[in-house]
């Protein structure tokens, strides 16, 4: 072992699930990690408001405090690991750590999606790294893949199952034919969904992650406020069953795609062909599919949450930072993959109306002659072409479900068509619409 | 753009498929790659014995020569890309480039699997990098994932479909019910298999790659001569069909696994449960499944060969090297993931007899009372327990196929049992045996 290299001291702020996992894994695998990094890496200080918890987890193996800012000021600490979460105190912690010349490792997607511009600019100015592998897709090294593994490529798009809670819910709805509400209750009981599951089921968490992916894939600023976000609360079991009959599965995807004039950044339920590996990612697992112009399709799969999987990403970042910690080139790879002075200037986030997708439409229709003709006429008017059509046997009351898969068309054309479809006297209630991607 | 950073000059040796792809992609995406790397990266010199080809591909955009060693001596070149292949001249090129203080990027798995120890030691001594992302699984950034993305983990095992030719053949055999020989011919016609396909179909190519994976996963020396290698030539369509009836698919896997006293390093056809993503990797695609103690299972999927996918990996390495090219810490990450003076000393490659696997046994038996009793007695004697049993209806001649899936047991116990099974008077011909992995 190279004895010239001194131990790296890490200050860990937040000893909850991921913090506890980070502590445990770094301790358990200390010997192997040191053999990789070439120098010992140790969490020397831990800060948490809950001193009892901190004492229970850490014991006498690190200095414990309830003052996060004491760690940030400590000249013996080179790397601050922020696992507080949220955009309140965490923002101050990260910005002050940077200001004090500390490198930062964080799993905080909400913080970076909202304040990434400010944070990365401050870090670049100070010559420190803010590493965030754990912020997207948990233990999967997707940030490293996008930012370093695929540097040769013009990234065309990425599409990911990047929220385990919603994927668990959708998998259960399909497997057991249960309603969204019933599965959500079960997920909460099993700990796969939080007591307040809004951020997950409304797609906000996935949008935080997609925002970061868009930035590093295309060299654009972090722009969470421009993301289109639609959750899974309106999905019905019937849609999952109809999709299956057509050879599709429904997944909540975070999708970022480069068009000629801008970038699509969107989170919504999506029909994808059942043969794709991504369609077979079940339960709480995550996966990201990336299309590069040279490499073609690559896929990255693993656990997107949980104490040790997330700790795996946090520690990979710590090691990465530790390797160049005390050099002048700590910012070896730019935070957002592209040099800060070389971001794309001609790639705004496109308004949702300009987004291109295929579609699944479920229309409850009166089983009357001529109904189908009127529907297809409306679609034709908007230049929407039909890829597949499924008419179910009549339900009660002389009504039936008509399922239409459309080819790719603009969002605004679909919305215009739906508005007209809903006004037809043969149409009962709302048209259910789910976007569809072939992912090729 | 940071103007302080000078252009990196690359010397490319070998302008065949991958070399041509590297030239094309680096040229096409030059602007985007520069924006990532923070400095222009250019192939300024190209060497190939075939000057006509080099002229055709490169034109006047680089200096062309048929003397590879002229590039290695050129003081203006910082990075040598070796895409000659094989273990003859390529070895001299790589070693002399290192000796001259050049960084090397190579896709040459055969060279590194056989002479990695010598090459990496020389590079470490000189403080230069020998980067080899393209040597394993083509465009998939699996070396980066194993060496950097999963540093927090004690890697337990990795199992990969790391040879596209054999995966294409096995996929076609299953889809179309054809024999190995027929599909091989088709694969050769389509360009998925070479005129002399030995290295692919006998598992040698996969073993080169598995050897490198074992080294970086477990911190052990590169030891190709200790790898167990079994190809796919003896697989019959019947086995693929029987496996399917039992819920399995057959894939040629490269498997590296840590046991208490050593490491398993092996390539062979393997039954894997059809529900695993790995089982659904079809055609010429590659994928590697990795089990880490913290992260759990992660999977990496993409194209394992071809001009541009391989170029994607070559260029990612060039950019990686370019970032630290002229610094004193070019060897930021050790070649074999662990510091050269911190390799594992207590993890020899285990002899095949000590390897643990489940098994598929197909026994052609005379349809006689008592035959099954004798077979199960032999297995019990070797402490091999049966997980599933499938007896087919009698074939012609009063014979039938008996399929047995065993639980995990030692290789030597299985071999001993097979020897006895083949001596039974009710057994006709050889016992077909294929290993089986659950991959959990």
Interface residues (C-beta under 8 A of the other chain):
Chain A: X1 X2 X21 X25 X26 X28 X29 X32 X33 X34 X35 X36 X37 X38 X133 X139 X140 X141 X144 X145 X148 X149 X150 X151 X152 X153 X154 X219 X277 X280 X281 X287 X292 X293 X294 X295 X296 X297 X298 X299 X300 X301 X302 X303 X308 X309 X311 X312 X313 X314 X315 X316 X319 X320 X323 X324 X327 X329 X332 X333 X334 X337 X338 X339 X341 X342
Chain B: X1 X2 X21 X25 X26 X28 X29 X32 X33 X34 X35 X36 X37 X38 X133 X139 X140 X141 X144 X145 X148 X149 X150 X151 X152 X153 X154 X219 X277 X280 X281 X287 X292 X293 X294 X295 X296 X297 X298 X299 X300 X301 X302 X303 X308 X309 X311 X312 X313 X314 X315 X316 X319 X320 X323 X324 X327 X329 X332 X333 X334 X337 X338 X339 X341 X342
